[in-house]
Amino acid sequence: MNDSLALHAKRKQLSAAVEVFETLLAQNRANSHTYAIMINACVQCSNVAKAESVFEEMKRSKMASVQALTSMCRGLASSADTIDRAAFVLYAARELKPSVELNVRSFNTYLRGCLMHGRVNAAVDAFRSMKKTWGVSPDGSSSQYVISLLSNALRIREARVVSQQHGAPEAVNLVSICKGAALSCNFAEFDRMSKLAGKCIVKEKEAATKTSGMQVREHGAGKTQDAKGGKRAWKCTDSQRARAANLFAAHRLTELESELASMRSWRGRVGSVEEARRAVVSALARVLVFSRCGENKDREEVMKSLRATLAESFGLAHFCKEHNEEVGVVHTHNRALDENSSKINFSSFLFRQSCKAVKLEICSGEGEWAAYQASADAPGVLWATLELRQNRVHQTFSRMVFGDVDNLVAIGGDARHVLAQRIPLNSVDRIFINHPEPPQQTSSSQHSSEAAHLLDVPFFESMASVLATGGTIAITSDNRWYSEMLVHIAAQVASRAGLECVHLADLPVRCEHRGIKLYVGVPGEACGAPAKGGSSYFDRLFKSGLAKNASCVERYMICLSKSGTC
Ligand SMILES: C[S@@+](CC[C@H](N)C(=O)[O-])C[C@H]1O[C@@H](n2cnc3c(N)ncnc32)[C@H](O)[C@@H]1O
């Protein structure tokens, strides 16, 4: 029955998984695997509260395992509101019955959470305790997470030490350190690291091309003949897997190469350290991270938490010490939140211009698409990105600096809370969501999923409430099954929320449900995107064919407008 539980977990069928789990409990047949699989099922379906209650039950039954603990840690580390509890679970491993010894996967799960939520100090503590307290050697991923966090916090000396102490230099780490050096305006360090990073990228690219060539030859040498089973089939699967890993590595390296090129070009353009510093301060003042959004805080607390986040994770503390710049950043932030409502005052970011329109990209990832559109838009149009993962907000911030994008604001936090608590009603003219995360990649149930996902009915209502009358929402995805599900959700909520389908005569229609159309195409002028040809990390990834359920070619789009009558 554990197998059937695992299958339900894989398919994200939480209610069926709960049923099997309860039967096993009632029959006294639950073992440590049962608990581990059940906790994983809850986490996969984003039901962390249920996972915690199963974890408590596991503790009472004295059936702890490192797998269960790691899944619990993953669930808790997925949100800024609960990541502190993940640390608690991790460090109490030896108190469980039977006592659990942590492994590198448990630590990496927690460190990945720290990276997502910008917990630099907590990550450094965990990284130090791995070897010392738990006898676990950090691997390449552990160092990568910590180096990225330290570099983003502009603690580049420490980042360099971690990089030197843990294996051969890796391009991803060297590029992180370059970014930290550039944003600290430490150009001597940047020039040195940028040379090393460039060489490392070339070396790693050559290695990736060589291995993927070998894999192609091996794969082409007839190993698919016995694909149904046996050792040969395993070899074939391994070879395909290795080839995909190499293609992915090549994709990552191309991305790193272009990131390094944009830093070098900025370095070449800025005339002096003074000018560079002004650019960094101006962009830092346009970063608004609302961590722990689940707690509804008053304005003073929000500001305090924002400053603490920028100090710890974006290097504001370090930058102020070196350049004495805190005043300018704090002053802009003070004007950014309304005195009474504590909501964002978008027009405060366009200093001497009147604000003609506000355009918001939700789930913006590293902010590339929004930055590209913002640079091409008319004067007086303010763009904003909204992203959950702080490391991606940081990428957006650095893109603002290195790309000289001064009409873009990077907002961090859970879109559910940020829309409800920080965005004024009727204040946004255009909303875009490109490649939102589906609850699952595909499913036999046509237009529903048991797993939690962002774009549910309440979220559509929330988007409608912040949208100005006549404003539009454009949602673009590579996943057809998910896009059709979104058409059904939009149809359910449209008339209640005052939303209607925008008719785009030049785009083919893939399907339609109660007047809501699924177009094949990407947002253009009619949806408020002025520039053609914008791309993003995930867009390129899906086009490369690496994701199994994503279309390499077609993009599916829903476009709705707010009529104001509901
Ligand atoms: C598949 S990625 C697409 C990113 C980007 N639009 C692109 O095309 O590269 C989806 C993004 O949505 C973000 N996300 C997921 N849930 C979110 C939430 N509740 N609030 C804000 N962002 C969220 C994820 O962190 C991730 O960066």
The ligand as a Gaussian input file, in Angstrom:
#p B3LYP/6-31G(d) Opt

LIG

0 1
 C        8.147000      29.299000     -14.214000
 S        8.689000      30.726000     -13.411000
 C        8.514000      31.973000     -14.661000
 C        9.338000      33.182000     -14.373000
 C        9.360000      34.251000     -15.475000
 N        8.056000      34.804000     -15.706000
 C        9.983000      33.695000     -16.728000
 O        9.272000      33.612000     -17.743000
 O       11.174000      33.355000     -16.704000
 C        7.372000      31.112000     -12.300000
 C        7.754000      32.136000     -11.250000
 O        6.624000      32.403000     -10.412000
 C        7.101000      32.653000      -9.105000
 N        5.997000      32.476000      -8.138000
 C        5.394000      31.314000      -7.803000
 N        4.446000      31.535000      -6.858000
 C        4.456000      32.868000      -6.603000
 C        3.732000      33.698000      -5.708000
 N        2.815000      33.190000      -4.887000
 N        4.003000      35.014000      -5.698000
 C        4.946000      35.543000      -6.533000
 N        5.669000      34.790000      -7.392000
 C        5.438000      33.472000      -7.430000
 C        8.199000      31.631000      -8.940000
 O        9.080000      31.935000      -7.900000
 C        8.859000      31.688000     -10.315000
 O        9.934000      32.599000     -10.360000

